[in-house]
Amino acid sequence: MMKLKGFTLAEVLITLAIIGVVAAITLPNLATNIQKASIGPTLAKAVNTLENVNKTILTDNTARQLEQVCTTDYVACIQDYLAGSEITTEQSYKASFLDATSAFSATGFVTNDGVAYYQSAAPSTTALATAPTDYYGRYYTIYIDVDGPGKGLNAVGKDTFLFYVDLNGTIIPY
């Protein structure tokens, strides 16, 4: 009589259990890595969009400096130039993903691609001391939240990034 070769039920179940454990360990790390990999390109696109908006504002208004057009609220000024932007309510952010206690609030808007732009203060009246001489004078402070409000941690340095915008429209990373 010929003996059939194959796997027993116990062997198959043990193999499936091992595959399940490996998948349970691997999938959360994979999801985190995918999210981190998308932050860089999204941020680069948002900064590029912001620089183009600044150039358009200056050109459309035949202005030499942004303060001639955007007198007090820079975010409201650029909102008209970004398609599909929608005003959001005040959003709370952690000042740092390492410091869970300090926070700040800001108002702004979200564009169709899910990027949020926030400004927490009026333009500064002093020159940006740490900037190279290529940058001009006073500046606006703007936060770019690459995954929009209410998603994830919303912490500066993790998914929200601080930029200065000088009066010539140049974007300066913090």
Secondary structure as a PSIPRED ss2 file (coil, helix, strand):
# PSIPRED VFORMAT (PSIPRED V4.0)

   1 M C   1.000  0.000  0.000
   2 M C   1.000  0.000  0.000
   3 K C   1.000  0.000  0.000
   4 L C   1.000  0.000  0.000
   5 K C   1.000  0.000  0.000
   6 G C   1.000  0.000  0.000
   7 F C   1.000  0.000  0.000
   8 T C   1.000  0.000  0.000
   9 L H   0.000  1.000  0.000
  10 A H   0.000  1.000  0.000
  11 E H   0.000  1.000  0.000
  12 V H   0.000  1.000  0.000
  13 L H   0.000  1.000  0.000
  14 I H   0.000  1.000  0.000
  15 T H   0.000  1.000  0.000
  16 L H   0.000  1.000  0.000
  17 A H   0.000  1.000  0.000
  18 I H   0.000  1.000  0.000
  19 I H   0.000  1.000  0.000
  20 G H   0.000  1.000  0.000
  21 V H   0.000  1.000  0.000
  22 V H   0.000  1.000  0.000
  23 A H   0.000  1.000  0.000
  24 A H   0.000  1.000  0.000
  25 I H   0.000  1.000  0.000
  26 T H   0.000  1.000  0.000
  27 L H   0.000  1.000  0.000
  28 P H   0.000  1.000  0.000
  29 N H   0.000  1.000  0.000
  30 L H   0.000  1.000  0.000
  31 A H   0.000  1.000  0.000
  32 T H   0.000  1.000  0.000
  33 N H   0.000  1.000  0.000
  34 I H   0.000  1.000  0.000
  35 Q H   0.000  1.000  0.000
  36 K H   0.000  1.000  0.000
  37 A H   0.000  1.000  0.000
  38 S H   0.000  1.000  0.000
  39 I H   0.000  1.000  0.000
  40 G H   0.000  1.000  0.000
  41 P H   0.000  1.000  0.000
  42 T H   0.000  1.000  0.000
  43 L H   0.000  1.000  0.000
  44 A H   0.000  1.000  0.000
  45 K H   0.000  1.000  0.000
  46 A H   0.000  1.000  0.000
  47 V H   0.000  1.000  0.000
  48 N H   0.000  1.000  0.000
  49 T H   0.000  1.000  0.000
  50 L H   0.000  1.000  0.000
  51 E H   0.000  1.000  0.000
  52 N H   0.000  1.000  0.000
  53 V H   0.000  1.000  0.000
  54 N H   0.000  1.000  0.000
  55 K H   0.000  1.000  0.000
  56 T H   0.000  1.000  0.000
  57 I H   0.000  1.000  0.000
  58 L H   0.000  1.000  0.000
  59 T H   0.000  1.000  0.000
  60 D H   0.000  1.000  0.000
  61 N C   1.000  0.000  0.000
  62 T C   1.000  0.000  0.000
  63 A C   1.000  0.000  0.000
  64 R C   1.000  0.000  0.000
  65 Q C   1.000  0.000  0.000
  66 L H   0.000  1.000  0.000
  67 E H   0.000  1.000  0.000
  68 Q H   0.000  1.000  0.000
  69 V C   1.000  0.000  0.000
  70 C C   1.000  0.000  0.000
  71 T C   1.000  0.000  0.000
  72 T C   1.000  0.000  0.000
  73 D C   1.000  0.000  0.000
  74 Y H   0.000  1.000  0.000
  75 V H   0.000  1.000  0.000
  76 A H   0.000  1.000  0.000
  77 C H   0.000  1.000  0.000
  78 I H   0.000  1.000  0.000
  79 Q H   0.000  1.000  0.000
  80 D C   1.000  0.000  0.000
  81 Y C   1.000  0.000  0.000
  82 L C   1.000  0.000  0.000
  83 A C   1.000  0.000  0.000
  84 G C   1.000  0.000  0.000
  85 S C   1.000  0.000  0.000
  86 E E   0.000  0.000  1.000
  87 I E   0.000  0.000  1.000
  88 T C   1.000  0.000  0.000
  89 T C   1.000  0.000  0.000
  90 E C   1.000  0.000  0.000
  91 Q E   0.000  0.000  1.000
  92 S E   0.000  0.000  1.000
  93 Y E   0.000  0.000  1.000
  94 K E   0.000  0.000  1.000
  95 A C   1.000  0.000  0.000
  96 S C   1.000  0.000  0.000
  97 F C   1.000  0.000  0.000
  98 L C   1.000  0.000  0.000
  99 D C   1.000  0.000  0.000
 100 A C   1.000  0.000  0.000
 101 T C   1.000  0.000  0.000
 102 S C   1.000  0.000  0.000
 103 A E   0.000  0.000  1.000
 104 F E   0.000  0.000  1.000
 105 S E   0.000  0.000  1.000
 106 A E   0.000  0.000  1.000
 107 T E   0.000  0.000  1.000
 108 G E   0.000  0.000  1.000
 109 F E   0.000  0.000  1.000
 110 V E   0.000  0.000  1.000
 111 T C   1.000  0.000  0.000
 112 N C   1.000  0.000  0.000
 113 D C   1.000  0.000  0.000
 114 G C   1.000  0.000  0.000
 115 V C   1.000  0.000  0.000
 116 A E   0.000  0.000  1.000
 117 Y E   0.000  0.000  1.000
 118 Y E   0.000  0.000  1.000
 119 Q E   0.000  0.000  1.000
 120 S C   1.000  0.000  0.000
 121 A C   1.000  0.000  0.000
 122 A C   1.000  0.000  0.000
 123 P C   1.000  0.000  0.000
 124 S C   1.000  0.000  0.000
 125 T C   1.000  0.000  0.000
 126 T C   1.000  0.000  0.000
 127 A C   1.000  0.000  0.000
 128 L C   1.000  0.000  0.000
 129 A C   1.000  0.000  0.000
 130 T C   1.000  0.000  0.000
 131 A C   1.000  0.000  0.000
 132 P C   1.000  0.000  0.000
 133 T C   1.000  0.000  0.000
 134 D C   1.000  0.000  0.000
 135 Y C   1.000  0.000  0.000
 136 Y C   1.000  0.000  0.000
 137 G C   1.000  0.000  0.000
 138 R C   1.000  0.000  0.000
 139 Y E   0.000  0.000  1.000
 140 Y E   0.000  0.000  1.000
 141 T E   0.000  0.000  1.000
 142 I E   0.000  0.000  1.000
 143 Y E   0.000  0.000  1.000
 144 I E   0.000  0.000  1.000
 145 D E   0.000  0.000  1.000
 146 V C   1.000  0.000  0.000
 147 D C   1.000  0.000  0.000
 148 G C   1.000  0.000  0.000
 149 P C   1.000  0.000  0.000
 150 G C   1.000  0.000  0.000
 151 K C   1.000  0.000  0.000
 152 G C   1.000  0.000  0.000
 153 L C   1.000  0.000  0.000
 154 N C   1.000  0.000  0.000
 155 A E   0.000  0.000  1.000
 156 V E   0.000  0.000  1.000
 157 G C   1.000  0.000  0.000
 158 K C   1.000  0.000  0.000
 159 D C   1.000  0.000  0.000
 160 T E   0.000  0.000  1.000
 161 F E   0.000  0.000  1.000
 162 L E   0.000  0.000  1.000
 163 F E   0.000  0.000  1.000
 164 Y E   0.000  0.000  1.000
 165 V E   0.000  0.000  1.000
 166 D E   0.000  0.000  1.000
 167 L C   1.000  0.000  0.000
 168 N C   1.000  0.000  0.000
 169 G C   1.000  0.000  0.000
 170 T C   1.000  0.000  0.000
 171 I E   0.000  0.000  1.000
 172 I E   0.000  0.000  1.000
 173 P E   0.000  0.000  1.000
 174 Y C   1.000  0.000  0.000
